């Protein structure tokens, strides 16, 4: 059954890939009725960029990293640019269709080739500007997003407890050690009580890129750093990666919990593997029952889970707050609208349940990026989450 599902998914992806490039070829080249030489050159360019996307996964595995990067950068940049071009052209198609319905006579006045050229030029300019903005947003160091969460069961003796959340670093061909050094420096400057890394640390074999994670050794906090696996960590080999993370002095929570004590009070910090961990290799997989087994139900619990969909189950098990990532906040607008079809928790803080004692989830937009080196209306973040007890009738949260 899994093999069949994999084959169907591959066929779907290939259909979208081929259909998208054919659509771009028609709208940006064939519809414009250019000279044969220009037309062939543009079609060859689109075909070449498509070939780079096909070659990228093989380059990452077969070529030295410095050479594979020369394939990855243009391939992933084209992936994001192509997506935005398809969105822009499809929107213009819809707009022209609506215009023709309202002004049928316009079809007799305007030359369709001139309209196609004007539309292609306009979309290209708008998308070019969006790519420039998105590239700058993705490559600059992540900003700090401050969130205050007031929990009904939070011990008053703990007062304000500061958790720095790092998520979705995606170390690999595009993001490396220098980027991580900046992230660690910014995280340490926030003087956290605890650091939570909520998955998708890396894309690649630990034997090849494990050294990129070395700056994590310098993370500093009063109660330590903790990590849970994300789906990309399992694709890259969760067992060797978690061993590497332990070598760096970070506690890995794989369907388990620890008790955090401070100021004469305590709370539970639990962590689960990504629910896709058992797919394919069979190594891992979400087990909330194991992570929460034997705990005192009166004690507050903070859950680290890479995928926000875990919250659908966790909120029924007494979890006060779940910290997640995975969605990247959509990363490139309007992709976030599609993400929302799969999970309602895309970015930010959400409360679910009775007002007297709701469960909450905070979803990070991610600290790095995956795929296209673009972030459009979804900036990267290092999150400073301040937990404190709530008073009766008090608003439960604040975000800055």
C-alpha positions in Angstrom: 0.0 0.0 0.0 2.8 2.4 0.8 4.6 1.6 -2.4 1.4 2.3 -4.4 0.9 5.6 -2.5 4.4 6.5 -3.3 4.0 5.7 -7.0 0.8 7.7 -7.2 2.4 10.7 -5.5 5.4 10.5 -7.9 3.0 10.5 -10.9 1.1 13.5 -9.5 4.3 15.5 -8.9 5.6 14.7 -12.4 2.3 15.8 -13.9 2.4 19.1 -12.0 6.0 19.6 -12.9 5.5 18.9 -16.6 2.2 20.8 -16.8 3.6 23.8 -15.0 6.5 24.2 -17.4 4.3 23.7 -20.5 2.0 26.4 -19.2 5.0 28.8 -18.7 6.3 27.9 -22.2 2.9 28.8 -23.8 2.2 32.0 -21.8 5.8 33.4 -21.8 7.0 32.2 -25.3 4.5 30.6 -27.7 1.6 33.0 -27.2 3.9 36.0 -28.0 4.6 35.0 -31.6 8.3 36.0 -31.4 10.9 35.3 -34.1 12.0 31.7 -34.4 15.5 32.3 -32.9 14.2 34.1 -29.8 11.5 31.6 -29.3 13.9 28.6 -29.5 16.3 30.3 -27.1 13.6 31.0 -24.5 12.2 27.5 -24.8 15.7 26.1 -24.3 16.1 28.3 -21.2 12.9 27.0 -19.7 13.9 23.4 -20.5 17.3 24.0 -19.0 15.9 25.3 -15.8 13.5 22.3 -15.6 16.5 20.0 -16.1 18.3 21.7 -13.2 15.4 20.9 -10.9 15.5 17.2 -12.0 19.3 17.1 -11.6 19.4 18.8 -8.1 18.5 15.7 -6.0 21.2 13.7 -7.8 23.8 16.4 -7.6 23.3 16.7 -3.8 24.0 13.0 -3.4 26.7 12.4 -6.0 28.8 15.5 -6.3 31.0 17.4 -3.8 29.1 19.9 -1.8 30.8 23.0 -3.4 29.8 21.7 -6.9 26.3 20.6 -5.9 25.7 24.1 -4.6 26.2 25.4 -8.1 23.3 23.3 -9.2 21.1 23.8 -6.1 21.1 27.6 -6.0 19.7 28.2 -9.6 17.5 25.2 -9.4 15.7 26.2 -6.1 15.6 29.9 -7.2 13.8 28.8 -10.4 11.4 26.7 -8.3 10.3 29.7 -6.4 10.3 32.0 -9.4 8.4 29.5 -11.5 5.8 29.1 -8.8 5.3 32.9 -8.7 5.1 33.2 -12.5 2.4 30.5 -12.6 0.4 32.3 -9.9 0.8 35.6 -11.6 -0.1 34.3 -15.1 -3.0 32.3 -13.8 -4.4 35.4 -12.0 -4.0 37.4 -15.2 -5.8 34.7 -17.1 -8.7 34.9 -14.7 -8.7 38.7 -14.9 -8.7 38.7 -18.7 -11.5 36.2 -18.8 -13.6 38.3 -16.5 -12.8 41.4 -18.5 -13.9 39.7 -21.7 -17.2 38.7 -20.1 -18.0 42.3 -19.1 -16.7 43.9 -22.2 -17.3 41.5 -25.1 -16.6 44.2 -27.7 -13.0 44.4 -26.4 -12.2 41.2 -28.1 -12.8 42.9 -31.4 -10.6 45.9 -30.5 -7.5 44.5 -28.8 -4.9 42.4 -30.7 -4.5 39.1 -28.7 -0.8 39.0 -29.4 -0.3 42.5 -28.1 -2.4 41.6 -25.0 -0.3 38.4 -24.5 2.9 40.4 -24.7 1.8 43.1 -22.4 0.5 40.6 -19.9 3.7 38.5 -20.0 5.9 41.7 -19.5 3.7 42.9 -16.6 3.8 39.6 -14.8 7.5 39.2 -15.4 8.2 42.7 -13.8 5.9 42.0 -10.8 7.4 38.6 -10.2 10.9 39.9 -10.6 10.3 42.5 -7.9 8.7 39.8 -5.6 11.7 37.5 -6.1 14.1 40.4 -5.2 12.1 41.1 -2.0 11.7 37.5 -1.1 15.4 36.7 -1.7 16.4 39.5 0.6 14.0 38.4 3.3 15.3 34.8 3.2 19.0 35.6 3.3 19.0 38.2 6.0 19.5 36.9 9.6 16.2 35.9 11.2 14.4 38.4 13.4 13.2 37.8 16.9 9.5 37.4 17.5 8.4 37.9 21.1 5.4 36.0 22.4 3.9 36.0 25.9 1.7 33.0 26.8 -0.2 32.9 30.0 -1.1 29.4 31.2 -3.7 28.6 33.8 -1.6 25.8 35.3 1.7 27.5 35.1 3.4 27.5 38.6 3.5 31.0 40.1 6.8 30.2 41.7 8.3 29.9 38.2 7.2 33.4 37.3 8.3 34.4 33.8 10.0 31.5 32.0 11.8 32.3 28.8 11.9 29.6 26.0 13.8 30.4 22.8 12.4 28.3 19.9 14.4 27.5 16.8 12.8 25.6 14.1 13.2 24.4 10.5 16.9 25.4 10.0 17.3 23.0 7.0 21.1 23.0 7.0 22.4 21.7 3.7 23.4 23.0 0.3 21.9 26.5 0.7 22.2 27.2 4.5 25.4 26.3 6.3 27.6 26.9 9.3 27.9 30.7 9.1 24.1 31.0 9.1 23.8 28.8 12.1 26.5 30.7 14.0 24.4 33.9 13.6 21.3 32.1 14.8 23.1 30.8 17.9 24.5 34.2 18.7 21.1 35.8 18.5 19.5 33.0 20.5 22.1 33.4 23.3 21.6 37.1 23.4 18.0 36.6 24.5 19.2 35.0 27.7 16.8 32.0 27.6 15.9 29.7 30.4 15.5 26.9 27.9 16.1 26.4 24.1 13.7 24.3 22.1 14.6 23.1 18.6 11.4 21.8 16.9 12.7 19.7 14.1 13.9 19.8 10.4 17.5 20.6 11.4 19.1 19.3 8.3 18.7 18.1 4.7 21.4 15.5 4.0 23.5 12.6 5.3 25.1 13.4 8.7 28.4 11.9 7.4 28.5 14.7 4.7 27.1 17.7 6.5 27.2 16.8 10.2 29.9 19.4 10.7 27.5 22.2 9.7 25.6 21.7 13.0 28.7 22.3 15.2 27.7 25.9 16.3 24.8 24.3 18.2 27.4 23.3 20.8 27.5 26.9 21.9 23.8 27.3 22.7 23.5 28.6 26.3 20.5 28.5 28.6 19.8 27.8 32.3 18.0 24.6 31.8 19.5 23.2 28.6 18.6 22.7 24.9 16.1 20.2 23.6 15.4 18.8 20.2 12.6 16.8 18.5 12.8 15.3 15.0 11.0 16.7 12.0 10.1 14.9 8.8 13.2 16.1 7.0 15.4 14.7 9.8 13.8 11.3 9.2 14.3 11.6 5.4 18.0 12.4 6.2 18.4 9.6 8.8 17.0 10.4 12.2 19.1 7.9 14.2 22.5 9.2 13.1 21.4 12.8 13.2 20.0 12.4 16.8 23.4 10.9 17.8 25.2 13.8 16.3 22.8 16.3 18.2 23.5 14.5 21.5 27.2 14.9 20.8 26.6 18.6 20.7 25.2 18.6 24.2 21.5 18.8 23.3 18.9 16.5 24.8 16.8 14.7 22.2 13.3 13.9 23.2 12.0 11.0 21.2 8.5 10.2 22.6 9.6 11.0 26.1 9.5 13.8 28.7 11.7 15.5 31.3 10.9 17.3 34.4 12.2 20.9 34.5 12.6 22.3 38.0 13.3 25.9 39.0 12.5 28.2 41.9 10.9 25.4 43.9 8.4 24.6 41.2 8.4 22.4 38.1 6.7 21.5 34.8 7.0 18.7 32.2 8.7 19.2 28.9 7.7 16.4 26.5 8.7 15.8 22.9 7.6 13.5 20.1 9.0 12.2 16.9 7.4 13.5 13.7 4.5 11.4 12.8 6.1 10.6 9.5 9.0 9.0 11.2 7.7 5.5 10.8 7.2 5.9 7.1 9.8 4.1 4.9 12.6 3.4 7.3 10.4 2.5 10.2 12.7 4.4 12.6 10.6 6.5 14.9 7.1 7.9 14.7 4.9 10.0 17.0 3.9 8.3 20.2 2.1 10.8 22.5 1.0 8.1 24.9 4.7 7.2 25.6 5.7 10.8 25.8 3.1 11.6 28.4 2.9 8.3 30.3 3.1 8.4 34.1 3.1 12.1 34.4 1.3 14.0 37.2 -1.9 15.4 35.5 -1.8 18.4 37.8 1.6 19.5 36.5 1.8 21.9 33.5 3.2 20.3 30.3 4.8 21.9 27.3 5.0 19.6 24.2 7.6 19.9 21.4 6.2 18.5 18.2 7.4 19.4 14.8 4.1 19.1 12.9 1.2 21.3 14.1 -1.3 18.5 13.2 -0.1 16.7 16.4 -2.1 19.3 18.3 -5.4 17.7 17.2 -4.5 14.7 19.4 -2.3 16.5 22.1 -5.0 19.0 23.1 -7.2 16.1 24.3 -4.4 14.8 26.5 -3.9 17.7 28.8 -1.1 19.5 27.0 -1.0 23.2 28.0 1.2 24.4 25.2 2.6 22.8 22.0 5.5 24.4 20.2 5.7 23.4 16.5 7.1 24.5 13.1 6.9 22.7 9.8 4.7 25.1 7.9 7.3 27.9 7.4 4.2 30.2 7.6 3.7 29.3 4.0 7.2 30.8 3.2 6.1 32.2 -0.2 2.8 34.0 -0.5 0.2 32.7 -1.5 1.4 29.2 -0.7 0.2 29.7 2.9 -3.4 29.6 1.7 -2.7 26.0 0.4 -1.1 25.0 3.7 -4.2 26.1 5.5 -6.2 23.5 3.6 -4.1 20.8 5.3 -3.7 22.3 8.8 -5.5 25.3 10.3 -2.4 26.3 12.4 0.0 27.9 9.9 1.8 30.6 12.0 1.4 32.3 15.4 -0.5 31.5 18.6 -3.8 29.6 18.7 -6.1 28.7 21.6 -8.5 25.8 21.5 -10.9 24.6 24.1 -12.9 26.1 27.0 -12.0 29.7 28.0 -11.3 28.5 31.6 -8.5 26.1 30.5 -7.7 26.1 26.8 -4.8 24.3 25.2 -2.5 26.5 23.1 -0.2 26.0 20.2 2.5 28.3 18.8 3.6 27.6 15.2 6.9 29.1 14.2 7.4 30.4 10.7 10.8 28.7 10.8 14.3 30.0 11.3 15.7 28.9 7.9 14.0 28.0 4.7 13.5 25.0 2.5 13.7 24.8 -1.2 13.5 28.2 -2.8 15.7 30.8 -1.1 12.7 33.1 -0.9 10.4 34.3 1.9 7.5 36.5 0.8 5.3 37.9 3.6 6.4 35.1 5.9 9.7 36.2 7.4 12.0 33.8 9.3 12.0 34.0 13.1 13.8 33.1 16.3 11.0 33.0 18.8 11.2 34.2 22.4 8.3 32.6 24.3 7.7 34.0 27.8 5.5 31.7 29.9 3.8 33.0 33.0 0.7 32.2 35.1 -2.6 33.9 34.1 -4.9 35.7 36.4 -8.7 35.2 36.3 -10.3 37.1 33.4 -6.9 38.0 31.9 -6.2 37.9 28.2 -4.2 34.7 27.6 -1.5 35.9 25.2 0.4 38.6 23.5 2.6 38.7 20.4 5.1 41.3 19.4 
